[in-house]
Amino acid sequence: MEIELSRENKTVGLRESLKALKDGKVIKAYVAKDVQPELIKEFMDMCEKHEILIEFVDSKTQLGEICGIERSATVACILKK
C-alpha cells in the first residue's frame, strides 16, 4: 500500500478522487476507516458501480502520511498509467 500511494499516479482527497472515478481513471481506492460514511457515500457507490477494489486504512491521519502529505486524507486513488 505505501509503495502504491507514494507514486505520482494518484489522487488524494475526495473531490479529486471523485473526478478521477467519473473519468474512468481509477484502478484502486483507499478509504480511511474513521471517515463519516455519509461524507463518502457517493465515492463508495461509484467504486462499487465501477468495480474498483477498496482497501481500508486505519485513520485519515495515517492515509495522509502514507500519501506523503502533511494533513489527513479521507480517500486516495491509484490511477491508470
PyMOL Python script that loads the backbone (N, CA, C, O; Angstrom):
from pymol import cmd

cmd.read_pdbstr("""\
ATOM      1  N   MET A   1       0.817  -1.194   0.000  1.00  0.00           N
ATOM      2  CA  MET A   1       0.000   0.000   0.000  1.00  0.00           C
ATOM      3  C   MET A   1       0.859   1.256   0.000  1.00  0.00           C
ATOM      4  O   MET A   1       0.626   2.160  -0.802  1.00  0.00           O
ATOM      5  N   GLU A   2       1.846   1.328   0.882  1.00  0.00           N
ATOM      6  CA  GLU A   2       2.663   2.539   0.964  1.00  0.00           C
ATOM      7  C   GLU A   2       3.411   2.805  -0.334  1.00  0.00           C
ATOM      8  O   GLU A   2       3.535   3.954  -0.760  1.00  0.00           O
ATOM      9  N   ILE A   3       3.909   1.744  -0.962  1.00  0.00           N
ATOM     10  CA  ILE A   3       4.628   1.914  -2.220  1.00  0.00           C
ATOM     11  C   ILE A   3       3.671   2.415  -3.296  1.00  0.00           C
ATOM     12  O   ILE A   3       4.016   3.311  -4.067  1.00  0.00           O
ATOM     13  N   GLU A   4       2.468   1.840  -3.351  1.00  0.00           N
ATOM     14  CA  GLU A   4       1.478   2.269  -4.347  1.00  0.00           C
ATOM     15  C   GLU A   4       1.128   3.749  -4.177  1.00  0.00           C
ATOM     16  O   GLU A   4       1.054   4.494  -5.153  1.00  0.00           O
ATOM     17  N   LEU A   5       0.917   4.158  -2.944  1.00  0.00           N
ATOM     18  CA  LEU A   5       0.476   5.530  -2.699  1.00  0.00           C
ATOM     19  C   LEU A   5       1.607   6.550  -2.712  1.00  0.00           C
ATOM     20  O   LEU A   5       1.359   7.749  -2.584  1.00  0.00           O
ATOM     21  N   SER A   6       2.838   6.090  -2.866  1.00  0.00           N
ATOM     22  CA  SER A   6       3.942   7.037  -2.999  1.00  0.00           C
ATOM     23  C   SER A   6       4.162   7.402  -4.474  1.00  0.00           C
ATOM     24  O   SER A   6       4.971   8.276  -4.782  1.00  0.00           O
ATOM     25  N   ARG A   7       3.454   6.744  -5.369  1.00  0.00           N
ATOM     26  CA  ARG A   7       3.543   7.025  -6.803  1.00  0.00           C
ATOM     27  C   ARG A   7       2.986   8.396  -7.137  1.00  0.00           C
ATOM     28  O   ARG A   7       2.243   8.999  -6.362  1.00  0.00           O
ATOM     29  N   GLU A   8       3.363   8.863  -8.299  1.00  0.00           N
ATOM     30  CA  GLU A   8       2.806  10.122  -8.779  1.00  0.00           C
ATOM     31  C   GLU A   8       1.410   9.923  -9.370  1.00  0.00           C
ATOM     32  O   GLU A   8       0.609  10.857  -9.370  1.00  0.00           O
ATOM     33  N   ASN A   9       1.110   8.746  -9.864  1.00  0.00           N
ATOM     34  CA  ASN A   9      -0.193   8.464 -10.478  1.00  0.00           C
ATOM     35  C   ASN A   9      -1.231   8.171  -9.407  1.00  0.00           C
ATOM     36  O   ASN A   9      -1.656   7.028  -9.234  1.00  0.00           O
ATOM     37  N   LYS A  10      -1.637   9.222  -8.684  1.00  0.00           N
ATOM     38  CA  LYS A  10      -2.618   9.038  -7.620  1.00  0.00           C
ATOM     39  C   LYS A  10      -3.416  10.323  -7.442  1.00  0.00           C
ATOM     40  O   LYS A  10      -3.038  11.397  -7.909  1.00  0.00           O
ATOM     41  N   THR A  11      -4.526  10.164  -6.750  1.00  0.00           N
ATOM     42  CA  THR A  11      -5.287  11.311  -6.284  1.00  0.00           C
ATOM     43  C   THR A  11      -5.346  11.214  -4.773  1.00  0.00           C
ATOM     44  O   THR A  11      -5.316  10.118  -4.212  1.00  0.00           O
ATOM     45  N   VAL A  12      -5.430  12.352  -4.121  1.00  0.00           N
ATOM     46  CA  VAL A  12      -5.589  12.389  -2.672  1.00  0.00           C
ATOM     47  C   VAL A  12      -6.706  13.368  -2.372  1.00  0.00           C
ATOM     48  O   VAL A  12      -6.665  14.522  -2.797  1.00  0.00           O
ATOM     49  N   GLY A  13      -7.699  12.905  -1.641  1.00  0.00           N
ATOM     50  CA  GLY A  13      -8.822  13.760  -1.295  1.00  0.00           C
ATOM     51  C   GLY A  13     -10.069  13.380  -2.063  1.00  0.00           C
ATOM     52  O   GLY A  13     -10.008  12.802  -3.149  1.00  0.00           O
ATOM     53  N   LEU A  14     -11.193  13.717  -1.477  1.00  0.00           N
ATOM     54  CA  LEU A  14     -12.483  13.289  -2.026  1.00  0.00           C
ATOM     55  C   LEU A  14     -12.811  13.935  -3.366  1.00  0.00           C
ATOM     56  O   LEU A  14     -13.195  13.231  -4.300  1.00  0.00           O
ATOM     57  N   ARG A  15     -12.675  15.225  -3.486  1.00  0.00           N
ATOM     58  CA  ARG A  15     -13.062  15.920  -4.722  1.00  0.00           C
ATOM     59  C   ARG A  15     -12.250  15.417  -5.921  1.00  0.00           C
ATOM     60  O   ARG A  15     -12.807  15.074  -6.963  1.00  0.00           O
ATOM     61  N   GLU A  16     -10.943  15.382  -5.754  1.00  0.00           N
ATOM     62  CA  GLU A  16     -10.055  14.941  -6.845  1.00  0.00           C
ATOM     63  C   GLU A  16     -10.299  13.473  -7.193  1.00  0.00           C
ATOM     64  O   GLU A  16     -10.273  13.092  -8.363  1.00  0.00           O
ATOM     65  N   SER A  17     -10.534  12.662  -6.175  1.00  0.00           N
ATOM     66  CA  SER A  17     -10.758  11.229  -6.401  1.00  0.00           C
ATOM     67  C   SER A  17     -12.097  10.964  -7.080  1.00  0.00           C
ATOM     68  O   SER A  17     -12.191  10.090  -7.941  1.00  0.00           O
ATOM     69  N   LEU A  18     -13.127  11.705  -6.702  1.00  0.00           N
ATOM     70  CA  LEU A  18     -14.431  11.564  -7.378  1.00  0.00           C
ATOM     71  C   LEU A  18     -14.322  11.919  -8.852  1.00  0.00           C
ATOM     72  O   LEU A  18     -14.891  11.236  -9.703  1.00  0.00           O
ATOM     73  N   LYS A  19     -13.601  12.974  -9.150  1.00  0.00           N
ATOM     74  CA  LYS A  19     -13.420  13.386 -10.549  1.00  0.00           C
ATOM     75  C   LYS A  19     -12.716  12.282 -11.344  1.00  0.00           C
ATOM     76  O   LYS A  19     -13.112  11.968 -12.467  1.00  0.00           O
ATOM     77  N   ALA A  20     -11.674  11.701 -10.755  1.00  0.00           N
ATOM     78  CA  ALA A  20     -10.952  10.620 -11.429  1.00  0.00           C
ATOM     79  C   ALA A  20     -11.848   9.404 -11.639  1.00  0.00           C
ATOM     80  O   ALA A  20     -11.778   8.752 -12.680  1.00  0.00           O
ATOM     81  N   LEU A  21     -12.687   9.099 -10.655  1.00  0.00           N
ATOM     82  CA  LEU A  21     -13.631   7.984 -10.798  1.00  0.00           C
ATOM     83  C   LEU A  21     -14.600   8.247 -11.957  1.00  0.00           C
ATOM     84  O   LEU A  21     -14.848   7.370 -12.784  1.00  0.00           O
ATOM     85  N   LYS A  22     -15.137   9.460 -12.000  1.00  0.00           N
ATOM     86  CA  LYS A  22     -16.091   9.808 -13.063  1.00  0.00           C
ATOM     87  C   LYS A  22     -15.439   9.745 -14.442  1.00  0.00           C
ATOM     88  O   LYS A  22     -16.101   9.448 -15.437  1.00  0.00           O
ATOM     89  N   ASP A  23     -14.136  10.026 -14.492  1.00  0.00           N
ATOM     90  CA  ASP A  23     -13.396   9.999 -15.755  1.00  0.00           C
ATOM     91  C   ASP A  23     -12.883   8.602 -16.107  1.00  0.00           C
ATOM     92  O   ASP A  23     -12.265   8.421 -17.156  1.00  0.00           O
ATOM     93  N   GLY A  24     -13.133   7.610 -15.241  1.00  0.00           N
ATOM     94  CA  GLY A  24     -12.713   6.236 -15.507  1.00  0.00           C
ATOM     95  C   GLY A  24     -11.218   6.005 -15.378  1.00  0.00           C
ATOM     96  O   GLY A  24     -10.673   5.123 -16.042  1.00  0.00           O
ATOM     97  N   LYS A  25     -10.546   6.776 -14.539  1.00  0.00           N
ATOM     98  CA  LYS A  25      -9.089   6.694 -14.420  1.00  0.00           C
ATOM     99  C   LYS A  25      -8.599   5.870 -13.232  1.00  0.00           C
ATOM    100  O   LYS A  25      -7.398   5.620 -13.123  1.00  0.00           O
ATOM    101  N   VAL A  26      -9.491   5.440 -12.342  1.00  0.00           N
ATOM    102  CA  VAL A  26      -9.097   4.799 -11.089  1.00  0.00           C
ATOM    103  C   VAL A  26      -8.964   3.287 -11.244  1.00  0.00           C
ATOM    104  O   VAL A  26      -9.810   2.642 -11.864  1.00  0.00           O
ATOM    105  N   ILE A  27      -7.884   2.720 -10.671  1.00  0.00           N
ATOM    106  CA  ILE A  27      -7.744   1.267 -10.653  1.00  0.00           C
ATOM    107  C   ILE A  27      -7.873   0.688  -9.249  1.00  0.00           C
ATOM    108  O   ILE A  27      -8.173  -0.496  -9.096  1.00  0.00           O
ATOM    109  N   LYS A  28      -7.647   1.519  -8.209  1.00  0.00           N
ATOM    110  CA  LYS A  28      -7.764   1.057  -6.831  1.00  0.00           C
ATOM    111  C   LYS A  28      -8.014   2.258  -5.940  1.00  0.00           C
ATOM    112  O   LYS A  28      -7.504   3.349  -6.195  1.00  0.00           O
ATOM    113  N   ALA A  29      -8.813   2.050  -4.877  1.00  0.00           N
ATOM    114  CA  ALA A  29      -9.137   3.145  -3.963  1.00  0.00           C
ATOM    115  C   ALA A  29      -8.753   2.787  -2.535  1.00  0.00           C
ATOM    116  O   ALA A  29      -8.754   1.619  -2.146  1.00  0.00           O
ATOM    117  N   TYR A  30      -8.426   3.812  -1.770  1.00  0.00           N
ATOM    118  CA  TYR A  30      -8.125   3.684  -0.342  1.00  0.00           C
ATOM    119  C   TYR A  30      -9.050   4.610   0.416  1.00  0.00           C
ATOM    120  O   TYR A  30      -9.260   5.757   0.020  1.00  0.00           O
ATOM    121  N   VAL A  31      -9.608   4.106   1.518  1.00  0.00           N
ATOM    122  CA  VAL A  31     -10.540   4.880   2.322  1.00  0.00           C
ATOM    123  C   VAL A  31     -10.139   4.779   3.786  1.00  0.00           C
ATOM    124  O   VAL A  31      -9.838   3.691   4.277  1.00  0.00           O
ATOM    125  N   ALA A  32     -10.134   5.911   4.484  1.00  0.00           N
ATOM    126  CA  ALA A  32      -9.843   5.913   5.913  1.00  0.00           C
ATOM    127  C   ALA A  32     -11.060   5.377   6.673  1.00  0.00           C
ATOM    128  O   ALA A  32     -12.195   5.743   6.366  1.00  0.00           O
ATOM    129  N   LYS A  33     -10.827   4.524   7.649  1.00  0.00           N
ATOM    130  CA  LYS A  33     -11.913   3.908   8.410  1.00  0.00           C
ATOM    131  C   LYS A  33     -12.650   4.907   9.298  1.00  0.00           C
ATOM    132  O   LYS A  33     -13.805   4.673   9.655  1.00  0.00           O
ATOM    133  N   ASP A  34     -11.999   6.023   9.662  1.00  0.00           N
ATOM    134  CA  ASP A  34     -12.627   6.965  10.587  1.00  0.00           C
ATOM    135  C   ASP A  34     -13.363   8.118   9.891  1.00  0.00           C
ATOM    136  O   ASP A  34     -13.595   9.165  10.496  1.00  0.00           O
ATOM    137  N   VAL A  35     -13.722   7.925   8.638  1.00  0.00           N
ATOM    138  CA  VAL A  35     -14.492   8.919   7.899  1.00  0.00           C
ATOM    139  C   VAL A  35     -15.980   8.638   8.113  1.00  0.00           C
ATOM    140  O   VAL A  35     -16.402   7.482   8.115  1.00  0.00           O
ATOM    141  N   GLN A  36     -16.763   9.686   8.292  1.00  0.00           N
ATOM    142  CA  GLN A  36     -18.207   9.511   8.434  1.00  0.00           C
ATOM    143  C   GLN A  36     -18.772   8.973   7.121  1.00  0.00           C
ATOM    144  O   GLN A  36     -18.556   9.573   6.068  1.00  0.00           O
ATOM    145  N   PRO A  37     -19.490   7.856   7.170  1.00  0.00           N
ATOM    146  CA  PRO A  37     -19.984   7.205   5.958  1.00  0.00           C
ATOM    147  C   PRO A  37     -20.777   8.121   5.029  1.00  0.00           C
ATOM    148  O   PRO A  37     -20.674   7.993   3.809  1.00  0.00           O
ATOM    149  N   GLU A  38     -21.559   9.032   5.579  1.00  0.00           N
ATOM    150  CA  GLU A  38     -22.372   9.899   4.722  1.00  0.00           C
ATOM    151  C   GLU A  38     -21.515  10.849   3.882  1.00  0.00           C
ATOM    152  O   GLU A  38     -21.958  11.316   2.832  1.00  0.00           O
ATOM    153  N   LEU A  39     -20.292  11.137   4.337  1.00  0.00           N
ATOM    154  CA  LEU A  39     -19.404  12.028   3.585  1.00  0.00           C
ATOM    155  C   LEU A  39     -18.848  11.370   2.324  1.00  0.00           C
ATOM    156  O   LEU A  39     -18.535  12.050   1.346  1.00  0.00           O
ATOM    157  N   ILE A  40     -18.729  10.050   2.356  1.00  0.00           N
ATOM    158  CA  ILE A  40     -18.105   9.349   1.227  1.00  0.00           C
ATOM    159  C   ILE A  40     -19.065   8.396   0.518  1.00  0.00           C
ATOM    160  O   ILE A  40     -18.636   7.534  -0.250  1.00  0.00           O
ATOM    161  N   LYS A  41     -20.366   8.553   0.776  1.00  0.00           N
ATOM    162  CA  LYS A  41     -21.355   7.645   0.174  1.00  0.00           C
ATOM    163  C   LYS A  41     -21.262   7.642  -1.354  1.00  0.00           C
ATOM    164  O   LYS A  41     -21.226   6.576  -1.968  1.00  0.00           O
ATOM    165  N   GLU A  42     -21.223   8.824  -1.968  1.00  0.00           N
ATOM    166  CA  GLU A  42     -21.147   8.893  -3.432  1.00  0.00           C
ATOM    167  C   GLU A  42     -19.877   8.201  -3.935  1.00  0.00           C
ATOM    168  O   GLU A  42     -19.913   7.470  -4.924  1.00  0.00           O
ATOM    169  N   PHE A  43     -18.754   8.437  -3.248  1.00  0.00           N
ATOM    170  CA  PHE A  43     -17.481   7.819  -3.621  1.00  0.00           C
ATOM    171  C   PHE A  43     -17.583   6.300  -3.539  1.00  0.00           C
ATOM    172  O   PHE A  43     -17.187   5.599  -4.471  1.00  0.00           O
ATOM    173  N   MET A  44     -18.110   5.788  -2.429  1.00  0.00           N
ATOM    174  CA  MET A  44     -18.226   4.339  -2.253  1.00  0.00           C
ATOM    175  C   MET A  44     -19.160   3.729  -3.297  1.00  0.00           C
ATOM    176  O   MET A  44     -18.879   2.664  -3.847  1.00  0.00           O
ATOM    177  N   ASP A  45     -20.269   4.413  -3.563  1.00  0.00           N
ATOM    178  CA  ASP A  45     -21.214   3.924  -4.577  1.00  0.00           C
ATOM    179  C   ASP A  45     -20.568   3.864  -5.958  1.00  0.00           C
ATOM    180  O   ASP A  45     -20.776   2.909  -6.708  1.00  0.00           O
ATOM    181  N   MET A  46     -19.785   4.888  -6.287  1.00  0.00           N
ATOM    182  CA  MET A  46     -19.126   4.909  -7.601  1.00  0.00           C
ATOM    183  C   MET A  46     -18.069   3.815  -7.702  1.00  0.00           C
ATOM    184  O   MET A  46     -17.917   3.198  -8.757  1.00  0.00           O
ATOM    185  N   CYS A  47     -17.346   3.571  -6.626  1.00  0.00           N
ATOM    186  CA  CYS A  47     -16.364   2.483  -6.632  1.00  0.00           C
ATOM    187  C   CYS A  47     -17.053   1.147  -6.876  1.00  0.00           C
ATOM    188  O   CYS A  47     -16.574   0.326  -7.657  1.00  0.00           O
ATOM    189  N   GLU A  48     -18.176   0.937  -6.205  1.00  0.00           N
ATOM    190  CA  GLU A  48     -18.930  -0.302  -6.388  1.00  0.00           C
ATOM    191  C   GLU A  48     -19.433  -0.421  -7.827  1.00  0.00           C
ATOM    192  O   GLU A  48     -19.329  -1.481  -8.444  1.00  0.00           O
ATOM    193  N   LYS A  49     -19.972   0.667  -8.348  1.00  0.00           N
ATOM    194  CA  LYS A  49     -20.512   0.670  -9.712  1.00  0.00           C
ATOM    195  C   LYS A  49     -19.429   0.330 -10.738  1.00  0.00           C
ATOM    196  O   LYS A  49     -19.679  -0.412 -11.687  1.00  0.00           O
ATOM    197  N   HIS A  50     -18.233   0.871 -10.543  1.00  0.00           N
ATOM    198  CA  HIS A  50     -17.130   0.659 -11.487  1.00  0.00           C
ATOM    199  C   HIS A  50     -16.243  -0.531 -11.104  1.00  0.00           C
ATOM    200  O   HIS A  50     -15.204  -0.769 -11.720  1.00  0.00           O
ATOM    201  N   GLU A  51     -16.674  -1.276 -10.072  1.00  0.00           N
ATOM    202  CA  GLU A  51     -15.956  -2.467  -9.599  1.00  0.00           C
ATOM    203  C   GLU A  51     -14.504  -2.153  -9.240  1.00  0.00           C
ATOM    204  O   GLU A  51     -13.588  -2.877  -9.629  1.00  0.00           O
ATOM    205  N   ILE A  52     -14.307  -1.067  -8.494  1.00  0.00           N
ATOM    206  CA  ILE A  52     -12.983  -0.650  -8.032  1.00  0.00           C
ATOM    207  C   ILE A  52     -12.724  -1.271  -6.665  1.00  0.00           C
ATOM    208  O   ILE A  52     -13.546  -1.150  -5.757  1.00  0.00           O
ATOM    209  N   LEU A  53     -11.596  -1.928  -6.522  1.00  0.00           N
ATOM    210  CA  LEU A  53     -11.196  -2.517  -5.253  1.00  0.00           C
ATOM    211  C   LEU A  53     -10.938  -1.407  -4.241  1.00  0.00           C
ATOM    212  O   LEU A  53     -10.243  -0.438  -4.546  1.00  0.00           O
ATOM    213  N   ILE A  54     -11.497  -1.544  -3.036  1.00  0.00           N
ATOM    214  CA  ILE A  54     -11.294  -0.567  -1.969  1.00  0.00           C
ATOM    215  C   ILE A  54     -10.501  -1.221  -0.850  1.00  0.00           C
ATOM    216  O   ILE A  54     -10.852  -2.297  -0.366  1.00  0.00           O
ATOM    217  N   GLU A  55      -9.432  -0.559  -0.451  1.00  0.00           N
ATOM    218  CA  GLU A  55      -8.635  -1.003   0.693  1.00  0.00           C
ATOM    219  C   GLU A  55      -8.814   0.035   1.799  1.00  0.00           C
ATOM    220  O   GLU A  55      -8.751   1.239   1.550  1.00  0.00           O
ATOM    221  N   PHE A  56      -9.038  -0.444   3.018  1.00  0.00           N
ATOM    222  CA  PHE A  56      -9.273   0.468   4.136  1.00  0.00           C
ATOM    223  C   PHE A  56      -7.997   0.697   4.937  1.00  0.00           C
ATOM    224  O   PHE A  56      -7.208  -0.221   5.160  1.00  0.00           O
ATOM    225  N   VAL A  57      -7.815   1.943   5.363  1.00  0.00           N
ATOM    226  CA  VAL A  57      -6.674   2.370   6.164  1.00  0.00           C
ATOM    227  C   VAL A  57      -7.234   2.789   7.517  1.00  0.00           C
ATOM    228  O   VAL A  57      -8.347   3.310   7.586  1.00  0.00           O
ATOM    229  N   ASP A  58      -6.481   2.570   8.595  1.00  0.00           N
ATOM    230  CA  ASP A  58      -6.986   2.800   9.944  1.00  0.00           C
ATOM    231  C   ASP A  58      -7.512   4.210  10.210  1.00  0.00           C
ATOM    232  O   ASP A  58      -8.527   4.368  10.888  1.00  0.00           O
ATOM    233  N   SER A  59      -6.841   5.231   9.688  1.00  0.00           N
ATOM    234  CA  SER A  59      -7.281   6.594  10.008  1.00  0.00           C
ATOM    235  C   SER A  59      -6.955   7.566   8.881  1.00  0.00           C
ATOM    236  O   SER A  59      -6.142   7.278   8.002  1.00  0.00           O
ATOM    237  N   LYS A  60      -7.614   8.732   8.929  1.00  0.00           N
ATOM    238  CA  LYS A  60      -7.355   9.799   7.956  1.00  0.00           C
ATOM    239  C   LYS A  60      -5.911  10.286   8.089  1.00  0.00           C
ATOM    240  O   LYS A  60      -5.251  10.587   7.094  1.00  0.00           O
ATOM    241  N   THR A  61      -5.437  10.358   9.316  1.00  0.00           N
ATOM    242  CA  THR A  61      -4.060  10.796   9.548  1.00  0.00           C
ATOM    243  C   THR A  61      -3.072   9.833   8.909  1.00  0.00           C
ATOM    244  O   THR A  61      -2.127  10.255   8.243  1.00  0.00           O
ATOM    245  N   GLN A  62      -3.291   8.540   9.112  1.00  0.00           N
ATOM    246  CA  GLN A  62      -2.407   7.534   8.530  1.00  0.00           C
ATOM    247  C   GLN A  62      -2.438   7.574   7.007  1.00  0.00           C
ATOM    248  O   GLN A  62      -1.397   7.456   6.362  1.00  0.00           O
ATOM    249  N   LEU A  63      -3.615   7.738   6.434  1.00  0.00           N
ATOM    250  CA  LEU A  63      -3.727   7.792   4.972  1.00  0.00           C
ATOM    251  C   LEU A  63      -2.977   9.006   4.427  1.00  0.00           C
ATOM    252  O   LEU A  63      -2.292   8.909   3.408  1.00  0.00           O
ATOM    253  N   GLY A  64      -3.102  10.128   5.089  1.00  0.00           N
ATOM    254  CA  GLY A  64      -2.365  11.322   4.672  1.00  0.00           C
ATOM    255  C   GLY A  64      -0.865  11.102   4.712  1.00  0.00           C
ATOM    256  O   GLY A  64      -0.153  11.482   3.782  1.00  0.00           O
ATOM    257  N   GLU A  65      -0.379  10.488   5.786  1.00  0.00           N
ATOM    258  CA  GLU A  65       1.056  10.206   5.923  1.00  0.00           C
ATOM    259  C   GLU A  65       1.538   9.276   4.816  1.00  0.00           C
ATOM    260  O   GLU A  65       2.587   9.509   4.216  1.00  0.00           O
ATOM    261  N   ILE A  66       0.770   8.223   4.549  1.00  0.00           N
ATOM    262  CA  ILE A  66       1.145   7.261   3.513  1.00  0.00           C
ATOM    263  C   ILE A  66       1.209   7.939   2.137  1.00  0.00           C
ATOM    264  O   ILE A  66       2.047   7.598   1.303  1.00  0.00           O
ATOM    265  N   CYS A  67       0.314   8.897   1.922  1.00  0.00           N
ATOM    266  CA  CYS A  67       0.278   9.623   0.643  1.00  0.00           C
ATOM    267  C   CYS A  67       1.354  10.696   0.557  1.00  0.00           C
ATOM    268  O   CYS A  67       1.540  11.302  -0.499  1.00  0.00           O
ATOM    269  N   GLY A  68       2.063  10.939   1.654  1.00  0.00           N
ATOM    270  CA  GLY A  68       3.145  11.915   1.640  1.00  0.00           C
ATOM    271  C   GLY A  68       2.682  13.356   1.772  1.00  0.00           C
ATOM    272  O   GLY A  68       3.356  14.277   1.311  1.00  0.00           O
ATOM    273  N   ILE A  69       1.523  13.550   2.406  1.00  0.00           N
ATOM    274  CA  ILE A  69       1.055  14.916   2.642  1.00  0.00           C
ATOM    275  C   ILE A  69       1.051  15.194   4.143  1.00  0.00           C
ATOM    276  O   ILE A  69       1.055  14.265   4.950  1.00  0.00           O
ATOM    277  N   GLU A  70       1.043  16.453   4.508  1.00  0.00           N
ATOM    278  CA  GLU A  70       1.131  16.833   5.914  1.00  0.00           C
ATOM    279  C   GLU A  70      -0.233  17.143   6.519  1.00  0.00           C
ATOM    280  O   GLU A  70      -0.338  17.935   7.455  1.00  0.00           O
ATOM    281  N   ARG A  71      -1.258  16.527   5.990  1.00  0.00           N
ATOM    282  CA  ARG A  71      -2.597  16.662   6.551  1.00  0.00           C
ATOM    283  C   ARG A  71      -3.322  15.330   6.382  1.00  0.00           C
ATOM    284  O   ARG A  71      -2.815  14.414   5.734  1.00  0.00           O
ATOM    285  N   SER A  72      -4.491  15.234   6.962  1.00  0.00           N
ATOM    286  CA  SER A  72      -5.237  13.980   6.857  1.00  0.00           C
ATOM    287  C   SER A  72      -5.897  13.869   5.479  1.00  0.00           C
ATOM    288  O   SER A  72      -6.065  14.861   4.771  1.00  0.00           O
ATOM    289  N   ALA A  73      -6.262  12.647   5.123  1.00  0.00           N
ATOM    290  CA  ALA A  73      -6.921  12.383   3.835  1.00  0.00           C
ATOM    291  C   ALA A  73      -8.047  11.382   4.058  1.00  0.00           C
ATOM    292  O   ALA A  73      -7.864  10.368   4.732  1.00  0.00           O
ATOM    293  N   THR A  74      -9.206  11.673   3.490  1.00  0.00           N
ATOM    294  CA  THR A  74     -10.337  10.755   3.637  1.00  0.00           C
ATOM    295  C   THR A  74     -10.235   9.590   2.662  1.00  0.00           C
ATOM    296  O   THR A  74     -10.510   8.443   3.017  1.00  0.00           O
ATOM    297  N   VAL A  75      -9.833   9.899   1.415  1.00  0.00           N
ATOM    298  CA  VAL A  75      -9.701   8.867   0.383  1.00  0.00           C
ATOM    299  C   VAL A  75      -8.491   9.183  -0.495  1.00  0.00           C
ATOM    300  O   VAL A  75      -8.005  10.313  -0.539  1.00  0.00           O
ATOM    301  N   ALA A  76      -8.028   8.157  -1.185  1.00  0.00           N
ATOM    302  CA  ALA A  76      -6.958   8.296  -2.175  1.00  0.00           C
ATOM    303  C   ALA A  76      -7.177   7.221  -3.230  1.00  0.00           C
ATOM    304  O   ALA A  76      -7.790   6.189  -2.956  1.00  0.00           O
ATOM    305  N   CYS A  77      -6.679   7.463  -4.422  1.00  0.00           N
ATOM    306  CA  CYS A  77      -6.843   6.505  -5.518  1.00  0.00           C
ATOM    307  C   CYS A  77      -5.556   6.322  -6.295  1.00  0.00           C
ATOM    308  O   CYS A  77      -4.779   7.262  -6.462  1.00  0.00           O
ATOM    309  N   ILE A  78      -5.336   5.118  -6.766  1.00  0.00           N
ATOM    310  CA  ILE A  78      -4.255   4.831  -7.712  1.00  0.00           C
ATOM    311  C   ILE A  78      -4.875   4.951  -9.108  1.00  0.00           C
ATOM    312  O   ILE A  78      -5.940   4.396  -9.381  1.00  0.00           O
ATOM    313  N   LEU A  79      -4.191   5.682  -9.976  1.00  0.00           N
ATOM    314  CA  LEU A  79      -4.719   5.943 -11.309  1.00  0.00           C
ATOM    315  C   LEU A  79      -4.067   5.059 -12.368  1.00  0.00           C
ATOM    316  O   LEU A  79      -2.946   4.580 -12.199  1.00  0.00           O
ATOM    317  N   LYS A  80      -4.793   4.857 -13.457  1.00  0.00           N
ATOM    318  CA  LYS A  80      -4.243   4.153 -14.619  1.00  0.00           C
ATOM    319  C   LYS A  80      -3.100   4.971 -15.180  1.00  0.00           C
ATOM    320  O   LYS A  80      -3.078   6.198 -15.078  1.00  0.00           O
ATOM    321  N   LYS A  81      -2.146   4.264 -15.779  1.00  0.00           N
ATOM    322  CA  LYS A  81      -0.988   4.949 -16.372  1.00  0.00           C
ATOM    323  C   LYS A  81      -1.333   5.505 -17.716  1.00  0.00           C
ATOM    324  O   LYS A  81      -0.485   6.115 -18.368  1.00  0.00           O
TER     325      LYS A  81
END
""", "prot")
cmd.dss("prot")
cmd.show_as("cartoon", "prot")
cmd.util.cbc("prot")
cmd.orient("prot")
